[in-house]
Amino acid sequence: MDQNSIWSKRYSDAGQDYLFGTEPNRFLARREQRLQDGRNAISIADGEGRNSVWLAEQGLEVTGIEISAVAIEKARHLAAARKVEVNFVQADMLAPGWPPAELQAAFDWVIGIFIQFVGPEWRDRQFEVMKQLARPGGRILLQGYTPKQLEYRTGGPSAAENLYTEDILREAFADWEIEELVEYEDTIAEGSGHVGRSALIGMVARKPA
């Protein structure tokens, strides 16, 4: 099955519930004040909208990119219920020629929360897309799992090669200013998809002006 089919099935199987809940990711939410440095944001692999909707509630102009039409429909319902506007776009961020010209270098914040659905062979491409989306001086905020997460099994991919280490991120963003890079453990509760003690890593990196 392709990524569209895989994720659409997961979101459909959740029924009326939201697989990862409706509240924002904690690493993202705890940087609320920093986000005010920007005017707009794009959330990639946005899922059912929990993070993009929260970003819009902070006063940002927000675009949410998601491959699954099922997820986007649920995200639109969430945005309507919260009375905010988000530009939801169904797209495969790894498709050739993406992002389109109108999205390149357009965003103050590029948000990637638990986007570890690809292995090393696609990770460089994924990060390159995020870099293209950020304007000069813009930032990427990334949250993921470390290899220790395989011991907890409370969410995330089962493939060790999909997980992040500090070395992986420092190498991938060596040409950017890494403003924050922290590896830590926390107990999270994000719907039924992410529940329990988790081995996490978070990064904020700034594109050269």
trRosetta pair geometry for C-beta under 8 A, 3 or more apart (Angstrom, degrees):
i j d omega theta_ij theta_ji phi_ij phi_ji
1 5 4.1 -120 -170 91 105 125
1 6 5.0 135 113 -60 120 80
1 9 7.6 -22 -179 -2 160 137
2 5 5.2 92 55 13 70 101
2 6 7.0 -132 100 -8 33 93
3 6 5.6 -54 -141 37 32 114
3 7 6.1 17 167 -8 68 110
3 67 5.6 17 115 110 109 165
3 92 7.2 122 66 -126 127 104
3 117 6.6 97 -129 138 117 137
4 7 6.6 -69 -148 43 21 97
4 8 5.9 18 160 -18 63 115
4 67 5.0 -121 -90 150 74 107
4 68 6.0 156 -149 -89 61 64
4 69 8.0 33 -163 -2 105 81
4 92 7.3 -66 -56 -80 104 108
5 8 5.9 -56 -137 39 26 109
5 9 6.2 27 162 -20 62 108
6 9 6.2 -66 -160 34 23 109
6 10 6.7 18 151 -16 62 108
7 10 5.5 -52 -147 36 39 112
7 11 6.2 31 158 -13 70 106
7 47 7.9 -124 -169 -112 125 71
7 67 6.3 96 48 77 143 106
7 68 4.3 -120 106 -54 110 134
7 70 7.7 -176 121 55 77 111
7 71 6.5 -27 145 -32 112 130
8 11 6.0 -58 -145 42 30 105
8 12 6.0 31 155 -20 66 110
8 68 4.5 178 -72 -143 73 108
8 69 6.8 17 -108 45 120 72
8 70 4.4 121 -144 8 78 126
8 71 7.3 -111 -99 -17 58 86
9 12 5.6 -56 -141 39 29 111
9 13 6.1 32 158 -24 64 107
10 13 5.8 -53 -147 33 27 112
10 14 7.0 32 152 -25 59 102
10 19 6.1 45 146 -106 97 157
11 14 5.8 -49 -157 24 36 115
11 19 5.8 -94 -106 -21 60 130
11 47 7.5 172 -88 -161 122 76
11 48 6.4 160 -133 -68 119 106
11 68 5.8 132 13 138 143 152
11 70 4.5 153 90 114 124 118
11 71 4.8 -133 -89 -72 166 77
11 74 6.5 -144 -179 4 121 144
12 15 7.8 43 167 -66 42 36
12 70 5.3 -73 -58 -149 85 156
14 17 4.8 -111 169 78 93 88
14 18 6.7 48 147 -144 145 9
14 19 4.4 -114 -69 -69 153 80
14 191 7.7 -7 -140 -180 138 134
14 192 7.2 178 -122 40 103 121
17 191 6.9 131 157 -149 104 107
17 192 7.1 45 136 -4 141 116
18 21 5.5 71 94 -155 112 5
18 22 5.1 113 34 -57 160 78
18 48 4.9 -171 -145 105 99 156
18 50 6.7 120 161 -60 144 112
18 74 6.5 153 -105 163 86 133
18 78 7.3 58 -89 -77 140 132
18 191 5.4 -115 103 -96 74 132
19 47 7.3 -116 60 -169 112 122
19 48 6.5 146 29 -13 87 135
19 191 5.2 97 132 133 28 155
19 192 6.5 -77 -156 54 52 87
19 193 4.7 56 154 -42 86 125
20 47 6.0 3 30 157 131 160
20 48 6.8 168 42 32 90 111
20 50 6.2 -119 99 7 99 145
20 114 7.9 -177 -125 60 152 149
20 190 4.6 -4 -172 147 79 104
20 191 4.3 -158 -147 23 9 130
20 193 4.5 -49 -83 46 73 134
20 194 6.1 36 -134 9 91 104
21 50 6.1 62 97 -104 70 153
21 189 7.4 87 -57 132 151 67
21 190 4.8 -124 18 -167 122 52
21 191 3.6 -148 -35 -46 67 78
21 193 7.9 -127 -8 32 77 97
22 48 7.7 -76 -96 112 67 116
22 50 5.3 -168 -152 -108 29 99
22 53 7.8 -30 -171 64 82 145
22 78 5.9 -169 -136 -132 107 125
22 191 7.9 98 -18 -68 53 101
23 29 7.8 -17 163 -55 90 149
23 50 6.2 11 66 -165 19 120
23 54 7.5 64 -170 -73 43 134
23 190 7.3 -126 67 -120 89 73
24 28 5.3 -107 163 85 114 119
24 29 4.5 134 90 -61 121 106
24 50 5.8 173 -90 146 42 89
24 51 5.2 93 -133 -109 84 60
24 54 3.7 -45 -61 9 122 172
24 55 7.8 123 -109 -39 133 67
25 28 4.4 77 74 12 96 111
25 29 6.7 -179 86 -12 46 89
25 50 7.5 110 -29 109 69 116
25 51 5.8 -1 4 -89 98 114
25 113 4.6 -163 -25 -143 157 140
25 114 7.5 -178 -101 -8 139 104
25 143 5.8 175 158 54 148 162
25 190 6.9 4 -101 -101 67 141
26 29 5.6 -56 -137 40 33 109
26 30 6.1 32 163 -22 67 108
26 186 7.1 -135 78 139 148 156
26 188 6.5 -140 4 -117 129 103
27 30 6.2 -57 -147 34 24 109
27 31 7.2 11 155 -8 57 109
27 113 7.7 167 60 -120 110 98
27 141 7.8 171 127 171 102 108
27 143 4.4 150 61 -100 146 132
27 200 7.1 -166 -56 165 132 138
27 202 4.4 -163 -155 -104 141 140
28 31 6.3 -78 -164 39 31 102
28 51 5.9 34 80 -136 174 109
28 54 7.4 106 117 93 126 137
28 55 8.0 -66 169 -68 128 94
28 111 6.6 47 -117 -147 127 124
28 113 6.3 -44 -40 -83 130 127
28 141 6.4 107 -109 134 80 139
28 143 6.7 -89 -41 -22 86 139
29 32 6.1 4 -177 -53 50 99
29 54 6.7 -61 -90 165 94 149
31 34 4.5 -40 -180 38 92 119
31 35 6.1 104 121 -33 85 92
31 141 6.7 -167 70 -126 157 143
31 204 7.0 158 -130 -73 158 138
32 35 5.9 -57 -156 26 31 114
32 36 7.5 39 149 -29 60 96
32 58 6.3 -157 -150 -116 87 132
33 36 5.9 -44 -167 13 41 115
34 37 6.0 -29 179 0 53 114
34 204 7.2 -31 147 -135 158 159
35 38 6.3 -62 -173 37 55 101
35 41 7.2 -16 -155 -64 109 140
35 55 7.2 -134 -169 -133 148 85
35 58 5.8 20 106 140 135 156
35 60 6.7 -74 162 -50 111 135
35 109 6.3 0 -134 -66 84 159
36 58 7.4 -121 -75 167 74 112
36 59 7.8 35 -114 63 81 122
37 108 7.1 -170 106 171 77 128
37 139 7.9 58 83 1 128 134
38 41 6.4 98 108 -63 139 85
38 60 6.6 28 101 -119 96 118
38 107 7.8 32 -172 171 139 66
38 108 2.8 160 -144 123 117 141
38 109 4.9 -175 47 -25 168 98
38 138 7.1 65 -111 -131 127 83
38 139 7.4 -122 -53 30 133 104
39 60 6.8 133 154 -136 29 75
39 61 6.4 7 144 20 78 104
39 108 5.6 123 35 -16 63 142
40 60 5.7 131 -124 -177 30 91
40 61 4.1 -35 -108 68 96 95
40 62 7.0 -177 -160 -73 72 37
40 63 7.6 35 174 -3 111 92
40 106 7.5 -48 92 141 139 81
40 107 5.5 -106 104 -131 98 71
40 108 5.6 124 55 16 60 98
40 109 7.3 -159 105 33 44 82
41 52 7.9 -171 103 -127 107 68
41 55 5.0 -103 69 -177 143 144
41 60 4.8 26 6 152 106 148
41 61 7.5 155 23 78 61 51
41 62 5.3 -12 68 -110 89 79
41 63 7.6 -161 100 33 49 67
41 107 6.1 82 -132 -167 25 114
41 108 6.6 -59 -73 67 63 84
41 109 3.8 -20 -111 72 94 109
41 110 7.4 -177 -158 -76 69 24
41 111 5.9 35 177 -16 115 114
42 62 7.3 150 -94 -160 35 58
42 63 4.5 -15 -113 68 85 101
42 64 7.5 175 -159 -82 60 27
42 65 6.5 30 178 -11 104 107
42 103 7.2 79 -93 -160 159 110
42 106 7.7 69 -34 85 131 100
42 107 4.7 -86 -2 -92 104 161
42 109 7.4 176 27 95 56 64
42 110 5.6 -9 63 -117 95 66
42 111 6.9 -171 91 25 44 80
42 133 5.6 -101 58 175 145 137
43 46 4.3 86 112 -101 106 104
43 51 5.0 160 -137 101 148 112
43 52 4.3 -133 31 -73 141 90
43 55 6.5 -177 -45 2 121 147
43 62 6.8 11 -4 -169 103 106
43 63 7.4 -175 26 92 65 52
43 64 5.0 -12 63 -114 103 73
43 65 7.0 -172 89 27 52 71
43 111 4.4 -26 -106 72 71 116
43 112 7.9 161 -156 -76 56 35
43 113 7.3 -13 -156 9 102 105
44 65 4.9 -12 -121 62 61 117
44 93 5.5 48 -159 -78 119 158
44 110 6.9 16 -13 -175 112 89
44 111 7.0 173 16 80 69 58
44 112 5.4 -14 57 -95 106 82
44 115 6.4 25 101 -102 100 148
44 129 7.5 121 -123 115 158 118
44 130 6.6 -108 4 -92 153 91
44 133 7.6 -165 -55 -13 123 167
45 65 7.0 -9 -31 95 33 86
45 66 6.5 87 -145 -111 27 63
45 67 7.3 -7 -113 -3 70 96
45 93 6.9 -80 -47 6 82 137
45 112 6.9 52 38 -140 108 77
45 113 7.8 -148 86 58 97 63
45 115 4.5 135 44 -117 147 99
45 117 7.1 175 -139 14 150 125
46 49 6.2 38 146 -89 110 44
46 51 6.4 -134 -147 59 80 102
46 52 5.0 13 -154 -28 134 124
46 64 3.8 -28 -10 -165 178 99
46 65 6.0 127 -13 56 107 43
46 66 4.6 -84 49 -61 87 104
46 71 7.5 152 88 140 74 125
46 75 6.6 53 120 -108 114 154
46 88 7.6 -132 74 -127 148 86
47 50 6.9 -15 88 16 118 91
47 51 7.7 78 46 15 105 101
47 66 6.3 -162 -27 -119 15 125
47 68 7.9 18 -128 44 41 121
47 71 5.3 -114 -170 -160 38 134
47 75 7.3 137 108 -71 50 116
48 71 5.0 -110 -74 -155 59 81
48 74 4.4 -37 -142 102 100 123
48 75 5.2 -175 -177 -66 38 77
48 78 6.6 98 150 -18 85 142
49 52 5.2 -72 -148 53 65 104
49 53 4.8 61 154 -27 97 108
49 64 6.2 0 -110 -140 75 170
49 71 7.6 162 -24 164 79 82
49 72 7.9 98 -53 -131 107 38
49 74 6.8 -162 10 107 113 75
49 75 2.7 138 -45 -136 122 89
49 76 7.4 -177 -62 -30 156 31
49 78 4.6 167 89 59 132 135
49 79 6.1 -98 -178 -41 146 91
49 86 6.8 154 -144 64 110 162
49 88 7.3 -44 -93 -93 111 123
50 53 6.3 -58 -143 37 18 108
50 54 6.5 17 158 -16 57 111
50 78 7.1 -78 -79 173 51 164
50 190 7.8 156 97 -159 169 102
51 54 5.7 -56 -147 37 32 110
51 55 6.3 35 154 -21 65 105
51 111 6.1 -163 149 136 134 143
51 113 5.5 164 -62 9 159 148
52 55 5.6 -52 -149 34 33 114
52 56 6.5 34 152 -19 65 102
52 62 5.0 147 -166 157 84 133
52 63 7.6 -85 -138 105 125 20
52 64 3.7 -34 -82 -78 166 118
52 75 6.8 32 56 -164 126 126
52 79 7.7 -36 106 -78 101 114
52 86 4.9 88 143 -145 115 146
52 88 7.5 120 114 -88 162 82
52 111 7.9 177 -79 66 67 139
53 56 5.7 -53 -152 34 33 112
53 57 6.6 37 148 -22 64 103
53 62 8.0 -171 -77 93 21 160
53 75 7.1 -162 -43 -163 109 81
53 78 5.2 -92 -59 125 159 110
53 79 5.1 -145 -106 -88 104 71
53 82 5.3 103 180 41 119 154
53 84 5.9 133 -155 63 72 131
53 86 6.2 -82 -84 -35 57 142
54 57 5.4 -51 -152 32 36 116
54 58 6.9 37 149 -20 64 101
55 58 5.7 -55 -158 30 37 112
55 60 5.0 -51 163 57 89 128
55 62 4.7 125 99 -97 115 136
55 86 8.0 90 69 -106 98 113
55 109 7.7 -158 -143 89 133 139
55 111 7.0 -138 -69 -16 145 158
56 59 7.9 108 179 -29 36 9
56 60 6.3 -100 -98 67 36 74
56 61 7.9 35 -114 -128 78 19
56 62 4.5 -98 -67 16 86 135
56 79 7.0 38 48 -132 157 102
56 82 7.8 117 82 107 115 127
56 84 3.9 129 120 161 126 135
56 85 6.4 -169 -156 65 140 44
56 86 5.2 -106 -49 -70 143 90
57 82 6.4 -71 -72 163 115 129
57 84 5.6 -94 -67 -65 65 152
60 109 7.3 -38 -147 36 155 128
61 87 8.0 22 172 -2 83 114
62 85 8.0 157 48 104 90 60
62 86 4.8 -38 92 -124 109 86
62 87 6.9 179 100 26 53 77
63 86 7.3 143 -112 -177 20 76
63 87 4.5 -31 -108 75 73 106
63 88 7.8 160 -163 -85 55 23
63 89 6.3 5 -174 0 102 116
63 103 7.5 -134 105 -122 167 112
63 107 7.6 -106 35 -89 115 127
64 72 7.7 159 106 -118 116 84
64 75 6.2 -144 112 169 159 154
64 86 5.3 28 -7 161 115 124
64 87 7.1 166 21 82 68 51
64 88 4.8 -20 66 -109 106 69
64 89 7.0 167 83 24 52 69
65 89 5.3 -23 -105 72 66 100
65 91 5.4 -50 -154 55 99 106
65 93 5.9 85 138 -68 138 108
66 71 5.0 -123 167 95 143 125
66 72 5.2 174 74 -66 128 89
66 75 6.9 155 0 -12 158 152
66 88 6.9 -24 24 -163 112 95
66 89 7.6 140 27 77 65 51
66 90 6.3 -44 80 -110 72 57
66 91 7.7 89 54 39 29 61
67 71 7.9 51 64 36 55 131
67 90 6.9 75 -148 -164 21 74
67 91 6.9 -70 -92 89 59 30
67 92 5.2 55 -112 -92 108 67
67 93 7.6 -94 -59 -1 99 77
68 71 3.9 77 84 7 112 107
68 72 6.7 179 96 -11 61 82
68 90 7.7 -119 73 -132 18 100
69 72 5.5 -53 -146 37 37 113
69 73 6.4 42 155 -23 67 102
69 90 5.7 7 -84 -111 73 146
70 73 6.0 -54 -154 31 29 111
70 74 6.8 22 152 -11 62 106
71 74 5.8 -61 -154 40 34 108
71 75 6.1 36 150 -23 69 108
72 75 5.3 -52 -144 36 34 115
72 76 6.4 39 155 -23 66 100
72 88 4.9 138 -151 162 101 134
72 90 5.5 -75 -34 -73 157 95
73 76 5.8 -49 -150 30 31 111
73 77 6.9 32 150 -17 61 102
74 77 5.6 -52 -154 34 36 113
74 78 6.5 38 149 -20 66 104
75 78 5.5 -53 -150 35 35 113
75 79 6.4 35 153 -19 67 104
75 86 7.2 -83 154 82 109 141
75 88 5.7 142 98 -104 129 141
76 79 5.7 -51 -145 36 33 111
76 80 6.4 34 155 -19 64 105
76 88 6.1 -97 -69 11 89 154
77 80 5.8 -55 -148 37 30 111
77 81 6.3 30 154 -19 65 107
78 81 5.7 -56 -148 37 30 111
78 82 6.3 14 157 -6 66 111
79 82 6.0 -66 -144 47 29 101
79 84 5.4 -97 -159 74 81 78
79 85 6.9 78 173 -116 125 19
79 86 4.9 -125 -107 17 145 108
79 88 7.7 -145 -11 -37 149 118
80 83 7.3 30 -177 -75 33 40
91 95 7.1 -108 178 18 82 128
91 98 6.3 157 169 -136 121 143
92 95 4.1 94 86 -36 105 105
92 98 6.8 170 88 4 64 163
93 98 5.9 -151 -150 121 35 134
93 99 7.4 -14 -140 -69 76 84
93 126 7.0 66 113 -129 119 73
93 129 5.3 121 170 147 101 163
94 98 7.3 27 54 61 8 125
94 118 7.2 136 -77 -78 149 151
94 122 6.1 -5 -130 -164 141 121
94 125 5.9 72 -135 121 89 127
94 126 6.5 -32 -85 -80 99 77
94 129 7.3 -104 -87 -34 49 150
95 98 4.6 70 66 -6 88 127
97 100 7.6 30 145 -87 88 59
98 129 6.7 13 113 -126 86 123
99 103 4.1 -93 165 83 130 122
99 104 5.7 165 88 -65 111 73
99 129 6.2 116 -25 -158 93 90
99 132 5.8 177 30 107 110 123
99 133 5.9 90 -8 -80 159 87
100 103 5.5 81 62 14 73 101
100 104 7.5 -129 102 -22 36 90
101 104 5.7 -50 -149 15 37 116
102 106 6.9 36 151 -68 52 150
103 106 5.2 -101 -159 21 36 138
103 107 7.7 3 -171 -26 75 107
103 133 6.0 -29 151 -121 96 84
104 132 5.2 -53 -130 166 88 94
104 133 6.9 -93 -119 -97 38 37
105 132 7.1 -72 -42 178 66 53
105 133 7.5 -174 -50 176 23 16
105 134 7.0 -9 -118 97 47 35
105 135 4.8 80 -179 -108 68 57
105 136 6.8 11 -150 -19 112 71
105 138 7.9 170 -152 8 56 136
106 133 6.7 -55 43 -167 83 62
106 135 6.3 -176 17 -60 2 97
107 110 5.5 108 95 -66 134 78
107 133 5.3 -1 28 153 123 90
107 134 5.9 -69 74 -107 86 44
107 135 6.2 -178 57 -14 31 88
107 138 5.8 102 101 -155 59 154
108 134 7.9 35 -164 -146 9 75
108 135 6.4 -21 -79 33 46 117
108 138 4.9 -153 -144 -122 29 96
108 139 7.0 10 158 26 61 82
109 134 7.9 -5 -138 -114 9 92
109 138 6.7 -144 -58 -170 28 97
109 139 5.6 -12 -110 69 65 90
109 140 7.8 132 -162 -102 54 25
109 141 6.3 -2 -164 1 102 109
110 130 4.9 142 141 -164 143 85
110 133 4.8 115 -102 91 130 120
110 134 4.9 -87 -14 -66 125 92
110 138 6.8 76 -13 141 93 121
110 139 7.2 -160 28 102 74 45
110 140 4.7 -28 70 -106 103 74
110 141 7.3 170 81 24 50 64
111 140 7.9 172 -79 -158 26 55
111 141 5.2 -10 -113 64 69 101
112 115 4.5 -61 -173 0 99 138
112 130 6.0 -45 -41 -102 132 141
112 140 6.9 1 9 -172 108 100
112 141 7.3 174 32 89 64 54
112 142 4.8 -3 68 -113 104 77
112 143 7.3 -176 100 29 62 61
112 144 8.0 -6 121 -54 99 99
113 142 7.9 -173 -78 -152 38 38
113 143 4.9 10 -127 51 67 111
114 143 6.3 -28 -38 99 65 91
114 144 6.2 139 -100 -111 45 56
114 145 7.3 46 -119 -20 86 92
114 155 7.6 -44 -136 148 143 118
114 156 6.6 -120 -146 -97 107 82
114 194 7.3 -114 -86 -69 162 141
115 118 8.0 -10 145 17 79 94
115 126 6.8 171 132 -180 123 137
115 142 7.8 -80 27 -142 112 89
115 144 7.3 -70 39 -88 64 104
116 144 5.3 101 -46 -144 121 115
116 145 6.4 -95 18 35 158 93
116 156 6.3 15 65 -155 130 94
116 157 5.3 -117 117 -2 104 122
116 162 4.5 111 168 155 100 102
116 163 6.3 39 -162 -93 153 44
116 164 7.1 -120 -92 -26 127 91
117 157 6.7 166 -104 -71 42 120
117 162 7.3 19 -109 -155 7 138
118 121 7.6 -113 170 67 98 69
118 122 3.7 -84 177 80 135 124
118 123 5.9 176 103 -67 105 63
118 126 5.8 165 51 -41 142 138
118 162 6.8 150 84 -127 29 99
119 122 6.3 82 58 26 56 90
119 123 6.8 -87 127 -31 29 100
119 159 6.4 -59 -91 126 102 146
119 161 5.0 27 -146 110 99 114
119 162 5.4 -75 -96 -79 58 78
120 123 5.2 -44 -130 14 36 122
120 124 7.7 38 179 -19 61 88
120 161 5.5 -77 -18 170 102 108
122 125 5.2 -58 -163 43 59 115
122 126 5.9 64 140 -28 82 103
123 126 5.4 -53 -147 35 35 115
123 127 6.3 30 157 -14 68 104
123 162 8.0 170 -71 -138 119 55
123 168 8.0 -35 147 -180 153 121
123 172 7.5 -82 140 -103 106 140
124 127 6.0 -56 -147 40 30 107
124 128 6.1 33 153 -24 64 108
124 172 7.2 -152 -109 -126 65 101
125 128 5.6 -54 -146 35 30 114
125 129 6.6 35 154 -22 63 101
126 129 5.9 -52 -156 29 30 112
126 130 6.9 28 149 -15 62 104
127 130 5.5 -53 -152 36 38 113
127 131 6.4 39 150 -20 68 104
127 172 5.1 -88 -155 -180 172 125
127 173 7.5 -125 -170 -63 131 82
128 131 5.6 -52 -149 35 34 113
128 132 6.4 37 151 -22 65 104
129 132 5.7 -54 -151 33 32 113
129 133 6.6 34 152 -23 64 104
130 133 5.7 -54 -152 30 33 113
130 134 6.9 30 154 -21 64 104
130 140 5.4 67 154 -117 122 131
130 142 7.9 38 -173 -76 167 111
131 134 6.0 -56 -153 29 34 110
131 140 7.3 -46 -82 -50 57 137
131 176 7.7 -135 -116 -59 108 129
131 207 6.8 136 -151 -102 76 116
134 138 3.7 -164 -170 88 89 122
134 139 6.8 -178 -137 37 131 12
134 140 6.0 -81 -60 -53 142 84
134 207 4.6 160 119 -29 129 142
135 138 4.2 104 50 -30 69 123
135 207 7.2 170 92 64 36 142
136 207 5.9 -124 -131 114 35 114
136 208 6.7 -40 -148 102 85 54
136 209 4.9 85 159 -151 101 40
137 206 6.8 -15 -159 -175 39 102
137 207 6.3 -48 3 74 14 87
137 208 7.8 -34 -63 136 50 21
137 209 4.2 38 -65 -100 94 87
138 206 7.4 176 97 -148 26 64
138 207 5.2 16 58 25 69 122
139 179 7.5 -35 -128 16 122 134
139 204 5.9 0 -177 -172 125 87
139 205 6.5 156 -154 80 73 40
139 206 5.1 -35 -95 -96 84 65
139 207 7.1 -144 -79 -1 32 80
140 173 7.6 -140 56 -107 134 136
140 176 7.6 -7 24 -177 114 168
140 203 7.4 7 106 109 94 100
140 204 7.3 171 86 -148 52 42
140 205 5.0 -6 54 57 97 93
140 207 7.6 89 -16 -45 91 91
141 202 7.7 -8 -172 -171 80 92
141 203 7.3 173 -150 90 40 56
141 204 5.3 -7 -103 -102 75 79
142 164 7.9 133 140 -85 123 169
142 169 7.3 -177 83 -127 144 127
142 202 6.9 165 89 -154 58 48
142 203 4.6 -1 56 57 101 99
142 204 7.9 -176 22 -74 69 36
142 205 7.6 6 5 8 111 104
143 200 6.8 -15 -169 -168 89 109
143 201 7.5 164 -153 86 46 50
143 202 5.0 -7 -105 -106 76 84
143 203 7.9 -170 -72 25 41 64
144 156 7.8 98 -172 -124 69 125
144 163 6.9 160 149 -151 114 59
144 164 4.4 85 89 8 138 128
144 200 7.3 152 89 -154 34 63
144 201 5.5 -17 68 61 81 94
144 202 7.9 163 23 -82 58 44
145 149 3.8 -6 -178 -31 122 160
145 155 7.4 -175 -69 99 138 85
145 156 4.1 7 -9 -116 156 162
145 157 7.5 -172 53 33 133 76
145 163 5.2 -68 99 -130 86 102
145 164 7.0 130 74 28 40 85
145 198 6.7 -90 -113 -178 98 102
145 199 6.1 73 -162 82 79 77
145 200 6.3 -55 -107 -103 50 50
145 201 7.2 86 -179 16 6 88
146 149 6.0 138 64 -19 52 94
146 163 5.8 88 -170 166 20 118
146 164 6.2 -68 -94 77 58 67
146 165 6.3 80 -139 -94 93 57
146 183 5.9 58 -61 -147 146 110
146 199 4.6 -88 55 138 97 107
146 200 6.8 -16 -4 49 93 1
146 201 5.1 101 -57 -31 96 112
147 150 6.1 -24 -180 3 60 112
147 160 5.3 37 -129 -152 101 94
147 163 4.8 151 -72 90 56 144
147 165 6.8 -5 -9 -68 104 98
147 199 7.6 -50 71 108 34 144
148 151 5.6 -35 -177 20 64 114
148 152 7.3 51 135 -10 75 102
148 185 7.8 -67 103 -85 138 107
148 199 3.7 172 82 -116 102 170
149 152 5.5 -61 -154 42 49 108
149 153 7.6 124 156 -58 68 31
149 154 7.5 -108 -161 41 86 79
149 155 7.5 -69 -171 74 123 67
149 156 5.2 2 147 60 148 151
149 163 6.3 -174 35 -120 118 139
149 198 6.2 12 -118 -160 99 72
149 199 4.3 -137 -62 51 67 100
149 200 7.8 81 -75 -64 114 47
150 153 6.9 29 -168 -63 35 75
150 158 7.2 92 -120 -152 91 52
150 160 6.0 -24 -51 -87 147 88
150 163 7.5 -104 -36 -32 98 154
151 199 7.4 67 45 -20 98 135
152 196 6.4 175 175 114 110 113
152 197 5.3 -134 -132 94 129 85
152 198 5.9 -175 107 -104 162 42
152 199 6.2 171 -1 -9 131 92
153 158 7.9 29 -120 -107 90 87
154 188 7.7 137 128 55 127 91
154 194 6.7 65 135 -161 84 55
154 195 5.8 -123 -171 78 98 47
154 196 3.5 -131 -127 66 140 110
154 197 6.2 149 -15 61 156 48
154 198 5.3 -113 74 -78 124 86
155 188 7.7 -59 19 78 148 121
155 190 7.5 52 -104 56 162 109
155 193 5.8 77 -123 144 110 66
155 194 3.7 28 -90 -111 164 69
155 195 6.9 126 -45 17 111 48
155 196 7.7 167 -9 46 96 90
155 198 6.4 -18 45 -107 110 126
156 162 8.0 174 170 102 94 119
156 163 7.2 57 163 -96 134 99
156 194 7.5 63 -35 -106 75 97
156 198 7.7 124 -15 -146 125 112
157 162 4.2 -7 76 77 156 149
157 163 6.9 -152 63 -58 106 79
159 162 4.6 81 83 -5 100 109
159 163 7.8 -175 98 -18 60 84
160 163 5.9 -56 -163 20 44 115
164 168 5.3 -139 -150 71 66 132
164 169 5.8 42 -170 -46 118 105
164 201 5.1 -125 93 62 117 143
165 168 4.8 104 52 1 75 101
165 169 7.3 -153 89 1 42 85
165 183 7.9 3 -153 -94 52 140
165 201 7.5 -179 -127 -70 19 163
166 169 6.0 -63 -151 43 33 104
166 170 6.0 31 156 -20 70 110
166 181 6.0 104 -134 152 94 124
166 183 5.8 -83 -52 -38 106 126
166 201 7.0 -153 -67 -141 66 134
167 170 5.8 -54 -140 38 29 109
167 171 6.2 27 160 -17 64 108
168 171 6.1 -64 -153 38 24 107
168 172 6.2 19 155 -17 64 113
169 172 5.6 -55 -139 39 33 110
169 173 6.0 -7 171 15 69 111
169 178 7.6 106 134 -116 102 136
169 181 6.2 170 101 -134 135 125
169 201 7.2 -168 -20 146 145 134
169 203 5.4 -158 -178 -65 149 157
170 173 6.7 -76 -137 57 22 82
170 174 6.5 58 156 -78 61 77
170 178 6.7 -52 -112 -36 70 160
170 181 7.1 42 -69 -137 87 173
171 174 5.8 -12 -151 -40 30 112
173 176 4.3 -50 -176 43 93 116
173 178 5.8 110 107 -73 125 99
173 203 7.4 156 17 164 157 144
173 205 4.7 -64 -175 -138 151 165
175 208 7.1 -67 154 -18 82 120
176 205 4.4 63 123 167 136 115
176 206 6.1 164 -180 72 96 41
176 207 5.8 -49 -122 -97 106 41
176 208 6.8 -132 -116 -28 54 75
177 205 6.6 157 80 -162 46 68
177 206 4.4 -17 63 59 103 100
177 208 7.3 118 -16 -76 95 64
178 181 5.2 -2 170 -33 126 118
178 203 6.6 -55 -147 -159 100 105
178 204 7.7 119 -165 82 57 50
178 205 4.9 -33 -104 -104 59 93
179 204 4.8 -48 67 100 105 100
179 205 6.5 174 11 -103 79 30
179 206 5.7 66 -32 -16 116 105
180 202 7.0 -19 125 115 108 93
180 203 6.4 167 94 -149 71 39
180 204 4.2 37 42 35 105 101
181 201 7.6 1 -171 -176 75 97
181 202 7.5 -175 -141 92 36 52
181 203 4.8 11 -105 -109 76 89
181 204 7.9 -137 -59 33 55 56
182 201 7.0 174 91 -151 47 56
182 202 5.3 -6 58 57 92 91
182 203 7.8 179 22 -75 61 51
183 199 7.9 6 -176 178 90 82
183 200 7.3 172 -153 95 50 50
183 201 4.7 -16 -104 -103 74 89
184 200 5.7 -22 71 69 72 94
184 201 7.6 139 21 -92 62 42
184 202 7.7 -21 26 10 106 101
185 197 6.5 10 179 -173 110 91
185 198 6.7 168 -152 83 67 44
185 199 5.6 -30 -99 -102 86 56
185 200 6.7 141 -108 18 30 85
186 197 7.7 179 99 -144 26 54
186 198 6.0 -22 66 59 68 91
186 200 5.8 -18 23 12 102 137
187 196 6.4 -61 -145 -178 80 28
187 197 5.2 -36 -94 -86 78 57
187 198 7.1 134 -112 10 27 82
188 194 5.4 -23 108 139 121 108
188 195 7.2 -122 97 -113 69 25
188 196 7.3 -13 55 54 64 29
188 198 5.2 -19 15 12 111 136
188 200 7.8 95 -31 -59 133 137
189 194 7.5 165 -145 102 13 77
189 195 5.5 38 -121 -121 63 75
190 193 6.2 -49 102 69 91 90
190 194 3.9 16 52 61 108 112
190 195 7.3 -142 41 -64 55 59
191 194 6.9 65 54 32 77 73
191 195 7.8 -107 90 -53 42 98
192 195 6.5 -32 -149 -26 35 128
194 198 6.9 9 -171 -75 99 150
